[in-house]
Amino acid sequence: MNGRRLLVQGTAGAVGTVLLAGAMWLHSLGPHVEATELDPIRTSGRIGHEVTNREFSVRVERVDAARSLAPSLSLGNQPAVGSDGVYLIVRLRAMSRREPLKLASAVLETPGGFTYKADPRTGAASVLEPDFQPLIWTATAFVFELPRERVAGAHLVVGTGGLLPQLSAAADVDLGLGAARAAELLRTATDRYDVRTSRP
């Protein structure tokens, strides 16, 4: 009787262990699957070329670099807004395909899985993001602050955002920032860059 009880308990323990291991595996897999399902649908392209999806078209025209940004107020002798890293200013044109929209989501993705949001520091001059109209190209700029060593390989992901990201559209644009181009940008980065005029 004791042998039978030990056998039943041992079998139950082994089955329980297998079920627990399976549950832990599924739990670790769940967030990745969910994140993939919620990602917007991306259309890929590169700088200088039109990237089009069902909601909008975008064309990145150039990327500038700055060590500091011009202040939002020009009265008095306001100091420039500096950075421990570097500012990348992505200048682009976009238009809606069907109805007016905003590009509510803009990030730089860099090798190693790092992402940087378009969000200039408080006090820096900025561009008000326009509403993009159907079939009318409109210029804008996004400002990113990132470490100097993350510039190489960075690419822009811009999209409509929204409460249901899986139903939104995004454009993934290769900015052409290979090692040589990134080094050149960093070497020629300017001070007091005014994003409103694209001049230091």
Residue pairs with C-beta under 8 A, 6 or more apart in sequence:
37 166
38 165
38 166
39 165
39 166
40 105
40 159
40 160
40 165
40 166
40 167
40 168
40 169
40 170
41 53
41 166
41 168
41 169
41 170
42 157
42 159
42 170
42 171
42 172
43 51
43 52
43 53
43 169
43 170
43 171
43 172
44 51
44 171
44 172
44 173
44 174
45 51
45 171
45 172
45 173
45 174
46 173
46 174
46 175
46 176
47 60
47 61
47 62
47 63
47 173
47 174
47 175
47 176
48 59
48 60
48 61
49 59
50 57
50 58
50 59
51 57
51 58
51 59
51 171
51 172
51 173
52 97
53 97
53 169
53 170
53 171
54 97
54 169
55 96
55 97
55 98
55 101
55 160
55 168
55 169
56 94
56 95
56 96
56 97
56 101
56 103
56 132
56 160
56 169
56 171
57 94
57 95
57 97
58 92
58 93
58 94
58 103
58 158
58 171
58 173
59 92
59 93
59 94
59 137
60 90
60 91
60 92
60 156
60 173
60 175
61 91
61 92
61 93
62 91
63 88
63 89
63 90
63 91
63 175
63 176
63 177
63 185
64 88
64 89
64 91
64 185
64 190
64 193
64 198
65 86
65 87
65 88
65 89
65 151
65 185
65 186
65 188
65 189
65 190
66 86
66 87
66 89
66 189
66 190
66 191
66 192
66 193
66 200
67 82
67 83
67 86
67 87
67 189
67 190
67 191
68 80
68 81
68 82
68 83
68 87
68 191
68 192
68 193
69 80
69 81
69 87
69 120
69 121
69 124
69 125
69 143
69 192
69 193
69 194
69 195
70 80
70 81
70 124
70 125
70 192
70 193
70 194
70 195
70 196
70 200
71 78
71 79
71 80
71 81
71 123
71 124
71 125
72 123
72 124
72 125
72 126
78 123
80 191
80 192
81 120
81 121
81 123
81 124
83 121
83 145
84 147
85 145
85 146
85 147
85 148
85 150
86 145
86 146
86 147
86 148
86 151
86 186
86 189
87 120
87 143
87 144
87 145
87 189
87 193
88 108
88 143
88 144
88 145
88 146
88 151
88 154
88 185
89 141
89 142
89 143
89 144
89 193
89 195
89 198
90 108
90 141
90 142
90 144
90 156
90 175
91 139
91 140
91 141
91 198
92 139
92 140
92 141
92 142
92 156
92 158
93 137
93 138
93 139
93 140
94 103
94 132
94 137
94 138
94 140
94 158
95 132
95 133
95 134
95 135
95 136
95 137
95 138
96 132
96 133
96 134
96 135
97 134
98 134
99 134
100 131
100 132
100 133
100 134
101 131
101 132
101 160
102 129
102 130
102 131
102 132
102 160
103 129
103 132
103 140
103 158
103 159
103 160
104 159
104 160
104 161
104 162
105 157
105 158
105 159
105 160
105 161
105 168
105 170
106 117
106 118
106 142
106 156
106 157
106 158
106 159
107 115
107 116
107 117
107 118
107 156
107 157
107 158
108 115
108 116
108 118
108 144
108 146
108 154
108 155
108 156
108 157
109 115
109 154
109 155
109 157
109 172
110 116
110 146
110 150
110 151
110 153
110 154
110 155
111 150
111 152
111 153
112 150
114 146
114 150
116 144
116 145
116 146
116 150
117 144
118 142
118 143
118 144
119 143
119 144
119 145
120 126
120 143
120 145
120 195
121 145
124 143
124 195
125 194
125 195
125 196
126 143
126 195
126 196
127 140
127 141
127 195
127 196
129 140
130 138
130 140
132 138
141 195
141 198
142 156
142 158
143 195
146 154
148 186
151 177
151 182
151 185
151 186
152 177
152 178
152 179
152 182
152 183
153 177
153 178
153 182
154 175
154 177
154 182
155 172
155 173
155 174
155 175
155 177
156 171
156 172
156 173
156 175
157 170
157 171
157 172
157 173
158 170
158 171
158 173
159 168
159 169
159 170
159 171
160 168
160 169
160 170
161 168
162 168
177 185
190 200
191 200
192 200
193 199
193 200
194 200
